[in-house]
Amino acid sequence: MSNTITFDDFTKVDIRTGTIIEVNDFPKAKKPAYQLKIDFGELGIKQSSAQITDLYSKEDLLHKQITAIVNFKPKQIANFMSECLVLGVANTQGEIVLLKASSSVNNGSQVN
């Protein structure tokens, strides 16, 4: 387990749902990744670099609803600015499985 945090610490993390509206290869990434554009409703469209090429094709990801942290400081990855962190967990083979709501929800819905 990681360090213990307070509830106030948790409330600082803005976790939202969004729908992937564009997926592109990211050949300049050090590890295989996609460049994603994600619609977060009223928050607008944000982009992210995601190392999820093992389990997901570009076609699988298009229009898929995902969960992401949207209030990280943007991060430069090669020639791309990543504005949010798409959330996933590693399966037993070490491949990243995306986290998502069990039912469709509005883009921009906040996890609470």
The first five atom37 places (N, CA, C, CB, O) and aatype in JSON, in Angstrom:
{
  "aatype": [12, 15, 2, 16, 9, 16, 13, 3, 3, 13, 16, 11, 19, 3, 9, 1, 16, 7, 16, 9, 9, 6, 19, 2, 3, 13, 14, 11, 0, 11, 11, 14, 0, 18, 5, 10, 11, 9, 3, 13, 7, 6, 10, 7, 9, 11, 5, 15, 15, 0, 5, 9, 16, 3, 10, 18, 15, 11, 6, 3, 10, 10, 8, 11, 5, 9, 16, 0, 9, 19, 2, 13, 11, 14, 11, 5, 9, 0, 2, 13, 12, 15, 6, 4, 10, 19, 10, 7, 19, 0, 2, 16, 5, 7, 6, 9, 19, 10, 10, 11, 0, 15, 15, 15, 19, 2, 2, 7, 15, 5, 19, 2],
  "atom_mask": [
    [1, 1, 1, 1, 1],
    [1, 1, 1, 1, 1],
    [1, 1, 1, 1, 1],
    [1, 1, 1, 1, 1],
    [1, 1, 1, 1, 1],
    [1, 1, 1, 1, 1],
    [1, 1, 1, 1, 1],
    [1, 1, 1, 1, 1],
    [1, 1, 1, 1, 1],
    [1, 1, 1, 1, 1],
    [1, 1, 1, 1, 1],
    [1, 1, 1, 1, 1],
    [1, 1, 1, 1, 1],
    [1, 1, 1, 1, 1],
    [1, 1, 1, 1, 1],
    [1, 1, 1, 1, 1],
    [1, 1, 1, 1, 1],
    [1, 1, 1, 0, 1],
    [1, 1, 1, 1, 1],
    [1, 1, 1, 1, 1],
    [1, 1, 1, 1, 1],
    [1, 1, 1, 1, 1],
    [1, 1, 1, 1, 1],
    [1, 1, 1, 1, 1],
    [1, 1, 1, 1, 1],
    [1, 1, 1, 1, 1],
    [1, 1, 1, 1, 1],
    [1, 1, 1, 1, 1],
    [1, 1, 1, 1, 1],
    [1, 1, 1, 1, 1],
    [1, 1, 1, 1, 1],
    [1, 1, 1, 1, 1],
    [1, 1, 1, 1, 1],
    [1, 1, 1, 1, 1],
    [1, 1, 1, 1, 1],
    [1, 1, 1, 1, 1],
    [1, 1, 1, 1, 1],
    [1, 1, 1, 1, 1],
    [1, 1, 1, 1, 1],
    [1, 1, 1, 1, 1],
    [1, 1, 1, 0, 1],
    [1, 1, 1, 1, 1],
    [1, 1, 1, 1, 1],
    [1, 1, 1, 0, 1],
    [1, 1, 1, 1, 1],
    [1, 1, 1, 1, 1],
    [1, 1, 1, 1, 1],
    [1, 1, 1, 1, 1],
    [1, 1, 1, 1, 1],
    [1, 1, 1, 1, 1],
    [1, 1, 1, 1, 1],
    [1, 1, 1, 1, 1],
    [1, 1, 1, 1, 1],
    [1, 1, 1, 1, 1],
    [1, 1, 1, 1, 1],
    [1, 1, 1, 1, 1],
    [1, 1, 1, 1, 1],
    [1, 1, 1, 1, 1],
    [1, 1, 1, 1, 1],
    [1, 1, 1, 1, 1],
    [1, 1, 1, 1, 1],
    [1, 1, 1, 1, 1],
    [1, 1, 1, 1, 1],
    [1, 1, 1, 1, 1],
    [1, 1, 1, 1, 1],
    [1, 1, 1, 1, 1],
    [1, 1, 1, 1, 1],
    [1, 1, 1, 1, 1],
    [1, 1, 1, 1, 1],
    [1, 1, 1, 1, 1],
    [1, 1, 1, 1, 1],
    [1, 1, 1, 1, 1],
    [1, 1, 1, 1, 1],
    [1, 1, 1, 1, 1],
    [1, 1, 1, 1, 1],
    [1, 1, 1, 1, 1],
    [1, 1, 1, 1, 1],
    [1, 1, 1, 1, 1],
    [1, 1, 1, 1, 1],
    [1, 1, 1, 1, 1],
    [1, 1, 1, 1, 1],
    [1, 1, 1, 1, 1],
    [1, 1, 1, 1, 1],
    [1, 1, 1, 1, 1],
    [1, 1, 1, 1, 1],
    [1, 1, 1, 1, 1],
    [1, 1, 1, 1, 1],
    [1, 1, 1, 0, 1],
    [1, 1, 1, 1, 1],
    [1, 1, 1, 1, 1],
    [1, 1, 1, 1, 1],
    [1, 1, 1, 1, 1],
    [1, 1, 1, 1, 1],
    [1, 1, 1, 0, 1],
    [1, 1, 1, 1, 1],
    [1, 1, 1, 1, 1],
    [1, 1, 1, 1, 1],
    [1, 1, 1, 1, 1],
    [1, 1, 1, 1, 1],
    [1, 1, 1, 1, 1],
    [1, 1, 1, 1, 1],
    [1, 1, 1, 1, 1],
    [1, 1, 1, 1, 1],
    [1, 1, 1, 1, 1],
    [1, 1, 1, 1, 1],
    [1, 1, 1, 1, 1],
    [1, 1, 1, 1, 1],
    [1, 1, 1, 0, 1],
    [1, 1, 1, 1, 1],
    [1, 1, 1, 1, 1],
    [1, 1, 1, 1, 1],
    [1, 1, 1, 1, 1]
  ],
  "atom_positions": [
    [[0.84, -1.17, 0.0], [0.0, 0.0, 0.0], [0.89, 1.24, 0.0], [-0.96, 0.0, 1.21], [1.95, 1.26, 0.61]],
    [[0.42, 2.27, -0.7], [1.14, 3.54, -0.74], [0.96, 4.3, 0.56], [0.66, 4.4, -1.92], [0.31, 3.82, 1.49]],
    [[1.53, 5.48, 0.62], [1.37, 6.32, 1.79], [-0.1, 6.64, 2.04], [2.16, 7.62, 1.63], [-0.88, 6.79, 1.09]],
    [[-0.48, 6.73, 3.29], [-1.85, 7.09, 3.66], [-2.09, 8.56, 3.34], [-2.11, 6.8, 5.17], [-1.23, 9.4, 3.59]],
    [[-3.27, 8.85, 2.78], [-3.64, 10.24, 2.5], [-4.92, 10.56, 3.25], [-3.81, 10.47, 0.97], [-5.62, 9.67, 3.73]],
    [[-5.21, 11.84, 3.32], [-6.46, 12.27, 3.95], [-7.54, 12.39, 2.89], [-6.27, 13.62, 4.69], [-7.26, 12.37, 1.69]],
    [[-8.78, 12.5, 3.34], [-9.88, 12.71, 2.41], [-9.68, 14.02, 1.65], [-11.24, 12.72, 3.14], [-10.02, 14.11, 0.47]],
    [[-9.14, 15.04, 2.32], [-8.86, 16.31, 1.65], [-7.87, 16.11, 0.51], [-8.32, 17.34, 2.65], [-7.99, 16.75, -0.54]],
    [[-6.87, 15.23, 0.7], [-5.93, 14.92, -0.37], [-6.67, 14.32, -1.56], [-4.83, 13.95, 0.13], [-6.43, 14.7, -2.71]],
    [[-7.57, 13.39, -1.28], [-8.32, 12.73, -2.35], [-9.18, 13.72, -3.13], [-9.21, 11.63, -1.77], [-9.27, 13.63, -4.35]],
    [[-9.8, 14.66, -2.43], [-10.69, 15.6, -3.12], [-9.93, 16.55, -4.06], [-11.46, 16.42, -2.1], [-10.55, 17.21, -4.89]],
    [[-8.63, 16.61, -3.93], [-7.82, 17.43, -4.84], [-7.66, 16.78, -6.21], [-6.45, 17.7, -4.24], [-7.34, 17.45, -7.19]],
    [[-7.87, 15.47, -6.29], [-7.72, 14.74, -7.54], [-9.06, 14.78, -8.28], [-7.26, 13.26, -7.29], [-10.07, 14.29, -7.78]],
    [[-9.06, 15.36, -9.47], [-10.27, 15.51, -10.26], [-10.34, 14.37, -11.28], [-10.31, 16.9, -10.98], [-9.67, 14.4, -12.31]],
    [[-11.16, 13.37, -10.98], [-11.3, 12.2, -11.83], [-12.63, 12.31, -12.57], [-11.22, 10.87, -11.0], [-13.68, 12.45, -11.94]],
    [[-12.59, 12.24, -13.89], [-13.78, 12.45, -14.71], [-13.89, 11.36, -15.78], [-13.75, 13.85, -15.37], [-12.92, 10.68, -16.12]],
    [[-15.1, 11.23, -16.3], [-15.34, 10.34, -17.43], [-15.3, 11.15, -18.71], [-16.69, 9.59, -17.28], [-15.66, 12.33, -18.73]],
    [[-14.87, 10.5, -19.77], [-14.83, 11.15, -21.07], [-14.91, 10.09, -22.16], [0.0, 0.0, 0.0], [-14.72, 8.9, -21.91]],
    [[-15.18, 10.55, -23.37], [-15.27, 9.65, -24.52], [-14.14, 9.96, -25.49], [-16.64, 9.78, -25.22], [-13.92, 11.11, -25.86]],
    [[-13.43, 8.93, -25.9], [-12.34, 9.09, -26.86], [-12.93, 9.42, -28.23], [-11.45, 7.8, -26.92], [-13.74, 8.66, -28.76]],
    [[-12.51, 10.55, -28.79], [-13.06, 10.97, -30.08], [-12.03, 10.9, -31.21], [-13.59, 12.38, -29.97], [-12.38, 11.03, -32.39]],
    [[-10.77, 10.69, -30.85], [-9.72, 10.55, -31.88], [-8.57, 9.73, -31.31], [-9.21, 11.96, -32.36], [-8.19, 9.91, -30.16]],
    [[-8.03, 8.83, -32.13], [-6.91, 7.98, -31.72], [-5.87, 8.0, -32.84], [-7.38, 6.51, -31.41], [-6.2, 7.75, -34.0]],
    [[-4.63, 8.29, -32.48], [-3.54, 8.29, -33.45], [-2.35, 7.52, -32.91], [-3.12, 9.73, -33.8], [-2.14, 7.45, -31.7]],
    [[-1.57, 6.94, -33.81], [-0.32, 6.31, -33.42], [0.61, 7.39, -32.87], [0.34, 5.56, -34.61], [0.48, 8.56, -33.21]],
    [[1.54, 6.98, -32.02], [2.5, 7.91, -31.42], [3.91, 7.34, -31.61], [2.19, 8.15, -29.9], [4.51, 6.84, -30.66]],
    [[4.43, 7.42, -32.83], [5.73, 6.79, -33.13], [6.91, 7.4, -32.37], [6.0, 6.89, -34.59], [7.93, 6.72, -32.21]],
    [[6.81, 8.63, -31.9], [7.93, 9.26, -31.18], [7.96, 8.9, -29.69], [7.86, 10.76, -31.33], [8.91, 9.27, -29.01]],
    [[6.97, 8.2, -29.18], [6.96, 7.79, -27.77], [8.04, 6.74, -27.54], [5.56, 7.23, -27.36], [8.31, 5.93, -28.43]],
    [[8.65, 6.75, -26.35], [9.69, 5.76, -26.04], [9.13, 4.36, -25.97], [10.37, 6.11, -24.72], [9.77, 3.41, -26.42]],
    [[7.92, 4.21, -25.41], [7.22, 2.93, -25.35], [5.98, 3.05, -26.24], [6.83, 2.54, -23.86], [5.44, 4.14, -26.38]],
    [[5.53, 1.94, -26.83], [4.36, 2.02, -27.71], [3.17, 2.7, -27.02], [3.96, 0.62, -28.19], [2.8, 2.35, -25.9]],
    [[2.59, 3.68, -27.72], [1.49, 4.45, -27.14], [0.61, 5.01, -28.25], [2.03, 5.6, -26.25], [0.98, 5.02, -29.42]],
    [[-0.55, 5.47, -27.83], [-1.46, 6.21, -28.71], [-1.57, 7.64, -28.22], [-2.86, 5.53, -28.78], [-1.37, 7.93, -27.04]],
    [[-1.88, 8.53, -29.14], [-2.29, 9.89, -28.81], [-3.81, 9.9, -28.85], [-1.67, 10.97, -29.79], [-4.41, 9.54, -29.86]],
    [[-4.44, 10.31, -27.76], [-5.89, 10.31, -27.66], [-6.41, 11.73, -27.53], [-6.35, 9.45, -26.46], [-5.79, 12.58, -26.89]],
    [[-7.56, 11.99, -28.14], [-8.34, 13.19, -27.86], [-9.61, 12.71, -27.2], [-8.64, 14.03, -29.18], [-10.29, 11.82, -27.7]],
    [[-9.91, 13.32, -26.04], [-11.01, 12.84, -25.2], [-11.97, 13.99, -24.91], [-10.47, 12.25, -23.87], [-11.56, 15.08, -24.51]],
    [[-13.26, 13.74, -25.13], [-14.31, 14.72, -24.87], [-14.78, 14.59, -23.42], [-15.51, 14.54, -25.86], [-15.34, 13.56, -23.03]],
    [[-14.53, 15.64, -22.63], [-14.95, 15.65, -21.23], [-16.15, 16.58, -21.02], [-13.78, 16.08, -20.34], [-16.27, 17.2, -19.97]],
    [[-17.02, 16.67, -22.0], [-18.24, 17.47, -21.87], [-17.91, 18.94, -21.65], [0.0, 0.0, 0.0], [-17.18, 19.54, -22.44]],
    [[-18.47, 19.52, -20.57], [-18.28, 20.95, -20.29], [-16.82, 21.33, -20.06], [-19.09, 21.33, -19.08], [-16.46, 22.49, -20.22]],
    [[-15.97, 20.36, -19.68], [-14.54, 20.65, -19.5], [-13.81, 20.8, -20.82], [-13.88, 19.55, -18.68], [-12.69, 21.31, -20.87]],
    [[-14.44, 20.36, -21.9], [-13.84, 20.45, -23.22], [-13.09, 19.19, -23.61], [0.0, 0.0, 0.0], [-13.24, 18.14, -23.0]],
    [[-12.27, 19.33, -24.63], [-11.5, 18.22, -25.18], [-10.07, 18.32, -24.66], [-11.53, 18.21, -26.74], [-9.44, 19.38, -24.74]],
    [[-9.58, 17.22, -24.14], [-8.19, 17.14, -23.66], [-7.49, 16.01, -24.4], [-8.14, 16.9, -22.11], [-8.13, 15.08, -24.9]],
    [[-6.18, 16.11, -24.46], [-5.41, 15.06, -25.12], [-4.53, 14.34, -24.11], [-4.56, 15.63, -26.25], [-4.13, 14.9, -23.09]],
    [[-4.25, 13.08, -24.44], [-3.45, 12.25, -23.55], [-2.63, 11.26, -24.36], [-4.35, 11.5, -22.54], [-3.05, 10.8, -25.43]],
    [[-1.46, 10.95, -23.85], [-0.66, 9.85, -24.38], [-0.94, 8.64, -23.49], [0.88, 10.2, -24.43], [-0.87, 8.74, -22.27]],
    [[-1.25, 7.51, -24.11], [-1.6, 6.33, -23.31], [-0.9, 5.09, -23.86], [-3.12, 6.12, -23.3], [-0.98, 4.78, -25.04]],
    [[-0.21, 4.38, -22.97], [0.5, 3.15, -23.33], [-0.46, 1.96, -23.19], [1.76, 2.94, -22.44], [-0.35, 1.16, -22.26]],
    [[-1.39, 1.88, -24.12], [-2.45, 0.86, -24.06], [-2.55, 0.09, -25.37], [-3.79, 1.52, -23.73], [-3.61, -0.43, -25.72]],
    [[-1.44, 0.01, -26.09], [-1.45, -0.62, -27.42], [-1.51, -2.15, -27.36], [-0.23, -0.2, -28.19], [-1.85, -2.78, -28.36]],
    [[-1.18, -2.75, -26.22], [-1.18, -4.21, -26.13], [-2.58, -4.8, -26.26], [-0.57, -4.65, -24.81], [-2.77, -5.8, -26.96]],
    [[-3.55, -4.2, -25.61], [-4.9, -4.77, -25.57], [-5.91, -4.05, -26.47], [-5.41, -4.76, -24.17], [-6.97, -4.6, -26.76]],
    [[-5.58, -2.83, -26.9], [-6.58, -2.02, -27.6], [-6.06, -1.57, -28.96], [-6.96, -0.8, -26.76], [-4.95, -1.05, -29.08]],
    [[-6.87, -1.77, -29.98], [-6.57, -1.21, -31.3], [-7.17, 0.19, -31.36], [-7.14, -2.12, -32.46], [-7.98, 0.56, -30.5]],
    [[-6.78, 0.96, -32.35], [-7.35, 2.3, -32.5], [-8.86, 2.21, -32.69], [-6.71, 3.02, -33.7], [-9.61, 3.04, -32.17]],
    [[-9.31, 1.2, -33.43], [-10.74, 1.04, -33.67], [-11.49, 0.7, -32.38], [-10.98, -0.06, -34.72], [-12.61, 1.16, -32.17]],
    [[-10.87, -0.12, -31.49], [-11.49, -0.46, -30.21], [-11.68, 0.77, -29.33], [-10.63, -1.5, -29.47], [-12.67, 0.87, -28.59]],
    [[-10.75, 1.7, -29.42], [-10.75, 2.85, -28.53], [-11.69, 3.97, -28.97], [-9.37, 3.39, -28.4], [-12.23, 4.69, -28.13]],
    [[-11.88, 4.12, -30.26], [-12.7, 5.21, -30.78], [-14.12, 5.09, -30.22], [-12.72, 5.2, -32.32], [-14.76, 4.04, -30.36]],
    [[-14.61, 6.15, -29.61], [-15.95, 6.25, -29.0], [-16.07, 5.47, -27.68], [-17.0, 5.75, -29.98], [-17.18, 5.31, -27.17]],
    [[-14.96, 5.0, -27.14], [-14.97, 4.29, -25.86], [-14.96, 5.32, -24.73], [-13.75, 3.31, -25.73], [-14.21, 6.3, -24.77]],
    [[-15.79, 5.08, -23.72], [-15.8, 5.95, -22.56], [-14.75, 5.46, -21.56], [-17.21, 5.99, -21.9], [-14.65, 4.27, -21.28]],
    [[-13.98, 6.41, -21.04], [-12.87, 6.08, -20.13], [-12.95, 6.97, -18.89], [-11.49, 6.27, -20.85], [-13.8, 7.85, -18.79]],
    [[-12.05, 6.71, -17.95], [-11.92, 7.51, -16.74], [-10.51, 8.08, -16.71], [-12.22, 6.65, -15.45], [-9.55, 7.39, -17.04]],
    [[-10.39, 9.35, -16.33], [-9.07, 10.0, -16.35], [-8.97, 11.05, -15.25], [-8.81, 10.64, -17.71], [-9.97, 11.59, -14.78]],
    [[-7.74, 11.32, -14.85], [-7.46, 12.45, -13.96], [-7.23, 13.65, -14.87], [-6.2, 12.18, -13.02], [-6.38, 13.62, -15.75]],
    [[-8.01, 14.71, -14.64], [-7.98, 15.85, -15.56], [-7.29, 17.08, -15.0], [-9.37, 16.21, -15.95], [-7.18, 18.09, -15.69]],
    [[-6.81, 17.03, -13.75], [-6.2, 18.23, -13.19], [-4.71, 18.08, -12.89], [-6.91, 18.62, -11.92], [-4.17, 18.78, -12.04]],
    [[-4.04, 17.17, -13.59], [-2.58, 17.15, -13.54], [-2.04, 18.29, -14.39], [-2.02, 15.78, -14.03], [-2.68, 18.72, -15.35]],
    [[-0.86, 18.76, -14.03], [-0.17, 19.74, -14.87], [0.15, 19.05, -16.2], [1.13, 20.28, -14.17], [0.6, 17.91, -16.19]],
    [[-0.08, 19.72, -17.35], [0.25, 19.1, -18.65], [1.71, 18.66, -18.68], [-0.03, 20.08, -19.81], [2.59, 19.29, -18.1]],
    [[1.95, 17.54, -19.39], [3.29, 16.97, -19.46], [3.7, 16.8, -20.92], [3.34, 15.61, -18.72], [2.96, 16.23, -21.73]],
    [[4.9, 17.29, -21.23], [5.45, 17.13, -22.58], [5.99, 15.72, -22.74], [6.57, 18.19, -22.86], [6.84, 15.29, -21.96]],
    [[5.5, 14.99, -23.73], [5.99, 13.65, -24.04], [6.4, 13.68, -25.51], [4.91, 12.53, -23.76], [5.55, 13.73, -26.4]],
    [[7.71, 13.66, -25.74], [8.27, 13.84, -27.1], [7.71, 15.16, -27.65], [7.91, 12.61, -28.05], [7.88, 16.21, -27.04]],
    [[7.04, 15.1, -28.8], [6.5, 16.31, -29.43], [5.01, 16.52, -29.12], [6.71, 16.24, -30.93], [4.32, 17.21, -29.87]],
    [[4.53, 15.95, -28.03], [3.1, 15.92, -27.72], [2.87, 16.39, -26.28], [2.51, 14.51, -27.93], [3.62, 16.01, -25.38]],
    [[1.85, 17.21, -26.06], [1.51, 17.68, -24.72], [0.33, 16.87, -24.2], [1.19, 19.2, -24.73], [-0.78, 16.96, -24.73]],
    [[0.57, 16.07, -23.15], [-0.46, 15.26, -22.53], [-1.13, 16.08, -21.43], [0.12, 13.93, -21.97], [-0.45, 16.58, -20.53]],
    [[-2.47, 16.21, -21.5], [-3.2, 17.1, -20.59], [-3.99, 16.37, -19.51], [-4.13, 17.95, -21.38], [-4.54, 17.01, -18.61]],
    [[-4.05, 15.06, -19.58], [-4.78, 14.28, -18.58], [-4.16, 12.88, -18.53], [-6.31, 14.22, -18.91], [-3.41, 12.48, -19.41]],
    [[-4.51, 12.14, -17.46], [-3.97, 10.8, -17.28], [-5.12, 9.79, -17.34], [-3.2, 10.68, -15.94], [-5.97, 9.76, -16.45]],
    [[-5.14, 8.99, -18.4], [-6.14, 7.95, -18.55], [-5.81, 6.85, -17.54], [-6.18, 7.38, -20.02], [-4.66, 6.43, -17.43]],
    [[-6.82, 6.38, -16.81], [-6.6, 5.42, -15.73], [-6.78, 3.98, -16.19], [-7.53, 5.72, -14.58], [-7.71, 3.66, -16.93]],
    [[-5.9, 3.12, -15.73], [-5.97, 1.7, -16.02], [-5.19, 0.92, -14.98], [0.0, 0.0, 0.0], [-4.46, 1.49, -14.17]],
    [[-5.34, -0.39, -15.01], [-4.6, -1.28, -14.12], [-3.95, -2.37, -14.96], [-5.54, -1.9, -13.03], [-4.44, -2.73, -16.03]],
    [[-2.84, -2.89, -14.47], [-2.14, -3.96, -15.18], [-2.81, -5.3, -14.89], [-0.64, -4.0, -14.79], [-3.11, -5.61, -13.73]],
    [[-3.03, -6.1, -15.93], [-3.55, -7.45, -15.72], [-2.38, -8.38, -15.38], [-4.31, -7.97, -16.99], [-1.26, -7.9, -15.19]],
    [[-2.62, -9.68, -15.3], [-1.57, -10.62, -14.88], [-0.42, -10.7, -15.88], [-2.16, -11.99, -14.69], [0.67, -11.14, -15.52]],
    [[-0.65, -10.28, -17.13], [0.42, -10.26, -18.14], [1.12, -8.9, -18.21], [-0.15, -10.62, -19.52], [2.02, -8.71, -19.02]],
    [[0.7, -7.96, -17.36], [1.32, -6.64, -17.36], [0.72, -5.68, -18.38], [0.0, 0.0, 0.0], [1.24, -4.58, -18.57]],
    [[-0.35, -6.08, -19.04], [-1.01, -5.22, -20.03], [-2.0, -4.31, -19.3], [-1.74, -6.08, -21.12], [-2.64, -4.73, -18.33]],
    [[-2.12, -3.08, -19.77], [-2.99, -2.11, -19.11], [-4.44, -2.28, -19.57], [-2.51, -0.68, -19.39], [-4.74, -2.27, -20.76]],
    [[-5.33, -2.45, -18.59], [-6.77, -2.55, -18.81], [-7.38, -1.24, -18.34], [-7.4, -3.79, -18.05], [-7.17, -0.82, -17.21]],
    [[-8.14, -0.59, -19.21], [-8.73, 0.7, -18.9], [-9.82, 0.6, -17.84], [-9.29, 1.33, -20.15], [-10.58, -0.37, -17.8]],
    [[-9.87, 1.62, -16.97], [-10.95, 1.72, -16.0], [-12.09, 2.52, -16.63], [-10.46, 2.4, -14.67], [-11.85, 3.5, -17.33]],
    [[-13.32, 2.08, -16.38], [-14.46, 2.8, -16.92], [-15.67, 2.54, -16.04], [-14.75, 2.39, -18.38], [-15.68, 1.6, -15.24]],
    [[-16.69, 3.38, -16.19], [-17.94, 3.19, -15.46], [-18.64, 1.94, -16.01], [-18.87, 4.44, -15.57], [-18.48, 1.61, -17.18]],
    [[-19.41, 1.27, -15.16], [-20.09, 0.05, -15.59], [-21.29, 0.34, -16.48], [-20.54, -0.75, -14.38], [-21.79, -0.55, -17.16]],
    [[-21.74, 1.58, -16.49], [-22.81, 2.03, -17.39], [-22.37, 3.34, -18.01], [-24.18, 2.18, -16.63], [-21.51, 4.04, -17.48]],
    [[-22.98, 3.69, -19.14], [-22.68, 4.95, -19.78], [-23.11, 6.11, -18.89], [-23.36, 5.03, -21.16], [-24.2, 6.09, -18.32]],
    [[-22.25, 7.12, -18.78], [-22.55, 8.32, -18.0], [-22.22, 9.53, -18.87], [-21.76, 8.35, -16.65], [-21.59, 9.39, -19.92]],
    [[-22.63, 10.71, -18.42], [-22.34, 11.91, -19.18], [-20.85, 12.21, -19.18], [-23.11, 13.1, -18.61], [-20.18, 12.05, -18.16]],
    [[-20.33, 12.64, -20.32], [-18.93, 13.07, -20.38], [-18.73, 14.21, -19.4], [-18.54, 13.51, -21.82], [-19.54, 15.13, -19.3]],
    [[-17.63, 14.13, -18.67], [-17.31, 15.14, -17.67], [-17.83, 14.8, -16.28], [0.0, 0.0, 0.0], [-17.55, 15.52, -15.33]],
    [[-18.59, 13.7, -16.15], [-19.08, 13.3, -14.82], [-17.89, 13.06, -13.91], [-19.97, 12.03, -14.9], [-16.91, 12.44, -14.31]],
    [[-17.99, 13.55, -12.68], [-16.89, 13.45, -11.73], [-17.06, 12.22, -10.85], [-16.8, 14.72, -10.87], [-18.16, 11.9, -10.39]],
    [[-15.94, 11.53, -10.63], [-15.93, 10.4, -9.7], [-15.95, 10.97, -8.29], [-14.66, 9.48, -9.93], [-15.17, 11.86, -7.95]],
    [[-16.86, 10.45, -7.47], [-16.93, 10.91, -6.08], [-17.39, 9.79, -5.18], [-17.86, 12.12, -5.95], [-17.51, 9.98, -3.97]]
  ]
}
